[in-house]
Amino acid sequence: MNSRLLGAAAVLTVLITLGSAPTPAASQPGEDRAAAGPTRGKGLPLGAPGLTETRITRTLQPGVTLTRIVRGADTAALPWTVEVSIPGGAASPDPDAPPAVIRDTASARELTATLRSEGFDARTEQVRAPAVADHPGGTLGSRVRVGTYDTEAAANTARTRLRTAGHTGTAVYTGWDGASNDKGRWRIDVLTIDPRTFDGSLTASYGPDLERRETTSALAAAQGASAAVNAGFFVLDPRSGAPGDPAGVGVYDGRLLSEAVNGRPALVVRDDGSGSHVTRLTWKGTVTGHGTVRPLDGVNRVPGLIRNCGGTADDRPTGRPLHDTTCTDPAELIAFTPQFGVSTPHGEGLEAILDHTGRVRELRSPRGGALPKGGSSVQATGDAVTDLTVFAHVGERLHIRGTLRDGDGRPYAPSRRTDVVNGGPELVRDGRVHITAATDGMVQPGNPSFDYGWVLKRNPRTLAGVDAAGRTVLVTADGRSTESLGLSIPESAAVARSLGLREAVNLDGGGSTTMVVDGQVVNRPSDASGERPVGDALLVLPKR
């Protein structure tokens, strides 16, 4: 057990066997109980029936509890293998990007035969995806694997032999496949914020500016948070935009600082911990000047680069959400606020620099540079430069407006006490599992390896939602190790539902998954370098 979880507060440990644990009695004020908070007494729906499950719950501050759940065996019981990659498969600088490994069955069998002729113990395994709310599932294709090994070192030795023979592959622990009869283990941390007794603040923070990344622990320390988790998806690769910039909607203290990936889900939180909910948002913006109105393409991002897509119809390859893909548009109008960073993005095009009243102070070409105090700007690229030249005149005002709409098409105007962070896919709706992986761009036509690696395989995950009592619940699940297998997206939804959530959404996971309590990282981030700098985080602040 991680000793960093154990503080001055009293703790209570119990062993739970799936299906045999009683429903806990209500906690008394100041009392810690196992299975208090969002759980209902039964074990998590992970792995084989009857697995031992340990829960430790403690109170961090009034209205906030932390529960550590450890389920299953404490030793590695499954073999390692080597998964063979598709030659020439797309490479990505994103450390969480799934490798290209799923082929059509005929190609997989042909490769298996070739590998066997070269002396490798190769096999073909068919991969099927379960049906979800917006996709029928079915056969994705087949993977090719070589050998079974007791240790990662032995699997890496086999991978080296493959490479010498002209093939590429990855050593994988078969416990990450997502089999329903695995024995674990799983390590999951659950923060619960109860607005009925919560006397602090629940907020989202992006740090000093949008364009730079900070660790969750640094964001927590900067505001004196008692607890924090990483939040939305963000730009990681400079070729996809400004690293740290939210890759989806970002509203902080009621201010829209990043436009929505149109139609994708987001988590809405209020500073008093009440009214948290999951909603789907779209965004449209305009800039008006000299009697002319033009549509904006975005807010506070590098022009021409739309991470996770979901922008406008003229974006390429699509205007629909497409996760971990950077769509492009050579002609865009992008608005910038002082929160973006010390300098707006540099490049070809034109930039109208506005003072604090919205009046054009100068036209800058090439674009990029510092903004005046309290000022803003509009950048134009490609054919949009002509538009900006027409309506942006020095000494005249530009009026920049943006409107968010919810899933029912109603205008959504967050108050100054509200923050919104991006996520996806949706996991639970109205208390039932409701996975929207296709709608939100995780099921990608022509790229079954992405569905396999991102949706079906177990990975570290961060989830968030609200239960029937109105409590906000923030969950991290460690993964990519033999000590904690992680969760697939279907397992994430099942866990969220078992914790009593009525609404839930997946947030950024993989190496980003981090939970901080009292200034210490209490989970085990999966990046080899340690805690990953992220775009934003959800913070639980003590009473001021």
C-alpha positions, 0 to 999 in steps of 0.5 A: 500500500502506498504510504503517501495515502496514510495521513493523520486522519483515521483510516479503515481497511476492509477486504471485499469479495465480489458479491459478498460485501454488505452495503455500508451504513451511512458515515457519521460526521468525521468518520471514515468508512471503507466504501463510503463515498460513491461506492455501494459495497460490491467490488468493482466489475473487473476481472474474474469473480471473487477477487479480493478487493481492498479499500482505504478511505480517508477524509482530506477536508470537509466534504472531500474523501479519498478512497484507494481501491486495490483489486486482485492478485498482487503478483504478475500471473500472465505472460509477456509476448511480442506484438508485431507492427505493420511495416511502414505504419504511421509513427507519432511523437505522442507517447500514448499513440497506439502502434499500427498492429491490426491487419486483415486476417489474410495479411496476418496469416501471411505474416505469421507464416513468414515469421514461422519460416524464419524460426519465430513462434508466431501466431495470429489472433483475431480481435473483436470490439464489443458493441457500444452506444454508437457503434455495432462493434464486430471484428476489427481484424487480426494481430500477430504475436510472437512467443510467450515469456515469463518476463519483460526482459525475455520479451525484449530479447525476442523483440531484438531478434525480430528487429535483426530479422527486419521486423518491428514489434513491441513487448506487451504484457498480456494482462493489458489485453482486457480479458474478463477473467484476468486476476489483476491487479488494479489500483484505482484512486477515487476523490469524492466532493460532496457539496452538502459539506464541502467548504472549499473550492473546485476549479480548473487551472491551466497555469501561468498561460495556455501555451506552456505545460505544467505538471498536475503537482505544480498546478496544485502547488501554485494554488495550495490545492489539497487534491488535484487530478489531470484534466483535458486533452491538450497539444503535445507535439509542436507540429500540432500547435502550441504544446499545452494548449487545450485540444478542445473546450476550455472555460476558466472562471467563466471565460472561454479560452479554447473553442470546443471540438464541436459536439464532444463531451465536456465536464462542467464544474462549479467552484462550490462543488455543486451542479457538476455535469457532463454536456456536449458543446459546440462553438461558433465565433464571429469578428465584426469590423467596418460593417463586415462580419466574418466567422472565426475559426478558433480561439488561442491556438496556432492558425491552421492546426486543429488538434482532435479536429471537430472544427469547420467543414473546410478543415482537412481531412474532416470537420468531425471529431477525430481523436489524436489527429491534427486537422489543417486549414490554410485560411483561418481567422483566430482570436487571441487573448492575453491568457495565451502566452507571452507571444502570439504564434509567429508565421506568415499572415497578418495580425490585427493588434487590439488595445483593451477597448478592442480598438485596432492599434496596428496591423502586424505582418508577419504575425506573432509577438507580444500583446499590449497590456489587457489587449488581444488580437486576431490573426489571419492566414491564407485567403483570410488575410484579405478578409482581415485587411478589409475589416480591420482598420487602425483606430477602429474597433473590432468586436469579437464574439463567441457562443457555446451551445449545449447538446440541445442547441441552447446557448450556454453562458457559463458564470464566473464560478464555472469551469469547463474541461474537455473530454471524451468519450462519454461513459455513463448517461442517466446511470447506464453505460453509454460509450460514444467512442465513434461519435467522439472520434476514437473509432476511426474508419480505416484505422482499426489499430487506433480503436484497438490500442486506445479503446479496447486495450487497458491503459491508465485512465482519468475519469470524472462524473457526478452521482445521484447525490450530486457529488463530483467524483474524480477517478484515476486508474494506474496502468501499463505495469504488471502492478496495475493493469489499467482499464479499457474504455468499456471497463472505465464505463463499468467502473464509473457506473459501479461507483454510482455515477449517473453521468461520467466522461473520460478525461486525458489518460495514459501518461497524463493520468495523475492524482495529487494529494497534499502536495504528493503524487499518490498514483504511479504515472506511467511515463518513464520520465515520471510525472508528465506536464499537462495542459490543465488540471482540476483542483480541490482547494481548501477553505480560504 
